[in-house]
């Protein structure tokens, strides 16, 4: 096979996304022209499309970051001001869920609820968001849809840790990864606004930007989310980023590994339905220990 340039490479996930989009577009055209009915499409191609969608979701969930937590109080986030009684701590946030993110609105930063999984404004339907939970920092300016968002629709995703699964033989061990000082931080993200072509639905959604893994993460995964503290987060929201690849590369670097820690956690986190503090608790610290007699 001939060598491909970086911009020409297409991942399995991207191929699945394109195939699903083409299948849906063709089906709508055939139904509109009376070649096939909606029921016939579901009977004949529904099973195959469902399997392709399942595999696409699986491919998306193998990317980094695919699960995170935001157990902090949103009022503690320094780039925000005010109280946020409607937003509560979360311990196991999964793709397709609604999440509070920070966006720049004129001259102030505000918290806005968005769906995790970017649905571009040009998408035919929102299902594409299931495969766009992450965006690679190295190719943001190579893809037209991301390039436009870098210029005008950047966001911060509040968090205080994220999960990754370490492989041990035939099993995967979930890990909670966080900053050593245990303070909240934010992921760099991009957002977009989608409106149904029929005009009866609208959606705000976002994606988390990933970069190469640091030394701590490298044995577990080759990618990690771009992490910002207060000052870098404010820069990401408020500065101007256009077609400047060198500047963009400088602000989308991996967080230093010496400032991070990780520990094994329970398989409770494997199910998005479990969203309690137990999800982030270290397995070692959660084991039962007999109380010792005090030394008198």
N, C-alpha and C positions, 0 to 999 in steps of 0.2 A: 504494500500500500504506500502511496506517495506521502511524503511528509506534509503535514498541515501546519499552517501558521496558527498562532494562539487564537486569533480572532475567528479562524475558520473551524475550530474544534466545536463539536456539538455533543453535549452529554446525553446519556440515556434519558435522563429526566426531561431535557429539552425536546428530544425526539418524541417522547410520550405526550408532552404538552401539545406539540404541533399536530400530532396524529389525532388526538382528541378534538382539537379545534377544527381540523379538516373534516372529521367525521360528523361533528355537530353541524357545521356549515352545509355540508352536502345533504344531510338529512333534512334540514330546514328547507333547502331548495327543492328537494324531491317532494316533500310534503306540500309545499306551496303550489307546485305544478300538478299535483294530483297523481304523481307517479306511484306514490306509496302513502299509506295512511300512517298516522302516529302510532297506532296499535301494531301495525305490521312492522314498523321499524323497531319497536321495542321487542317484538317477538323474534325477529330475525337477527338483529344486531345488538340488542340490548345486553345479552349475556357477554358477548365479546367486548363490548364497550365497558361494561361493569368490571371485567377482569383487567382491562387496560387501565382503567381509573384506579383500581386497587393497587396495581403495580406502580403506578405513578405516585400515589400517596406514599407507598413504602419507600420509593426512591427519594422522595422529598424528606421523609423523616430520618433518613440516614445522614442528612446533611447536618452541619453545625450552624446555628444552634437550633435544636428541635424541641426543647422544653426548658423553661426557666421559672424562677420564682421572684416575687416582689412582695416580701413580707414586711417591708418598711412602711412607715407612716408617710403618706405623700406630702404632708406639710413639712417634713424634714428635708425635702429635696431643695437644695440651695438655689437652683435656677428658677424656682417657683416662689410665689408669694400668696398667702391666703390659706384658708381651711378647705378641706376637701372631704366632707362627711360622706359623700356618696361612693367613695372609693375605699375598699377594704383590703387588708393584706391578703396576698395570694401566695401559695406554696408550690403549685404545680400547674403552670400555664402551658397550654398546648395549642398547636396550630388550629385555626378556624374559630378560636374563642375571641371574645371582645376584650380589649385591653386598653387601659388609659395610657396614652402617649403624650409627649410634650411637643408642641409645635409653636412656631413663631407666628403671631398674629399682629401685623403692623409693628408696633413698638413694644410689645410685651409677649412673654411666654405664657402659654395656657395649656391646660390639660384637656385632652379630647379623647373620647372613646373611639377606638378603631378595631377592625377585624385583623387578626394576625394571618397574613397570607395575601400578598399584594395582588389586587385586581386592577390592571391597567385601565385607563379611561377608554381605550380602544377595544377592550375585550367584548366578545359577544354575550358571555354570561359569566357569573362570578365563580364558577367551578375552577377556573384557572388558578385562583388564589391558593388552592390546596397544594400546588406545586411551586409556589413562589414565596416560601417563608423566609428564604435567605437570598442575598445578592452578593456575589463575589466582588470584593474591593478592587481587584486587579482589572476587572472588565467593565466597570461601571460606565466609563466614557466610551466604550466600544459598542454598547447596545443603546439604540436610540431612545427606547422607553425609559431606561435608567438615567441616561445622560440629561434628559430634560428635568427629571426629578432632582438630580444633584444640584442643578442650578436654582430650583425654586421650591422644592418640596422635601426638605430634610426634616428629620424628627429625632427625638430621643425616646428610648424605651426604658422606663425606670425598672430597676432590678436590684437584687442583692445577691444573686447567684444563678447558676444554670447547671443543667444536668448533662452528663455524658455517660455512655455505657462502655465499661472496660471488658474486653473479652478475656475469659479464663477458660480455656478448653472449649467445651461445647456450650458454655453458658455466658451470659452477659451480666456484669455486676454494675448496677447504677451508682454513679458518683455525684456528689454535690460539690460544685466548684465555686469559690468565692474569694473575696479579698481578705488578706490577713487581718486588717484592722476592722473587718466586719461592717464597714460603712456602706450605705447604698451607693449605687453607681448608675450608669445608663449605657445602653447599647446604642450605637449609631444606627440610624434607620432612614428609610425613605418612605413616603406615603403618597397616595393618589386618591382621586375621587372618581367613582364610577357611577354611571346612571344607565339604567336599563333602556335599550333602544325603544321600548314601548313607552318609556317615560313614567312608569309607575313604581320603580324601585331605585334607591340610591344607596351607595355604600362608601364609607371611608375605610381604607385598609392600609397596611404597612408591611414592610419587609425588614429583616435585620441584616445588616452588612457583616460579612465575615472576612477574615484575613488569615494569613498563614498562622499556624499554631506556634506558641512559644515553647520553651523547653519543658515546662510542666505538662502541657497538653499533648506534646508531640508523641509520646508513647501510646496515647489513647486515641487521638484523632489528628488528622493533618490540617484541620481548620479550627478556628475559634471566633467568637463574635468580637467585633471591635468594641472595646470598653472605654468609657470616658469618665473622668472625675468632673467636678463642678466647672473648673476653668475650661477644660477641653470641650465639655458639653456646651457651654455658653458660646464658645467659638464656632462649633459645628452648627448651632442654630442661627447665630447672628452675623457671622462673616459671609462674604460673597465667594462662592465657588462656581466657576464656570468651566471652560475647557482648559484646565490647568492640571495635567496629570501628575507633575512632580509635586505640586502642593497637596493634591489629593492623596497621593501615596504617602506623604509625610504625616498626614493626620489620620490615616487609616492603618496604623501599625499595630502589632500585637501588644497587649499590656505586659509589662515586665513580669516574668515568672516568679521572681523573688518576692513580689508583692501579693502573691496568690497562694491559696491552699486548696486542698481537696480531701474529701473523706468518703468512704463507702456509706451508702444509705440502703434502706429497705426497698424491696421490690414493690412496695406500695405505689411508688411513683410511676410504675409501668402503666397504671391505669389513670387517665386524666380525671376520672371520677373522684379519685382520692386527692383532696386539696386541703390538707391539714399540716400542722407543724411537724407531725411525725415523718413526713416525707423528707425533710432536710436533716433529721436527727441522725447523728453518727451511729452506726450499728454497734460499735464498741461501747459507746456511752449509754446505749439503750439496753444493753444486756443486764440481766438481773445480778445484783451483787449483794451478798450478805452484809448487813451492817456490822461494823467492828465495835468492840467494847471500848469505851473511852479509857485513856490512860490516866489513872488518878494517883 
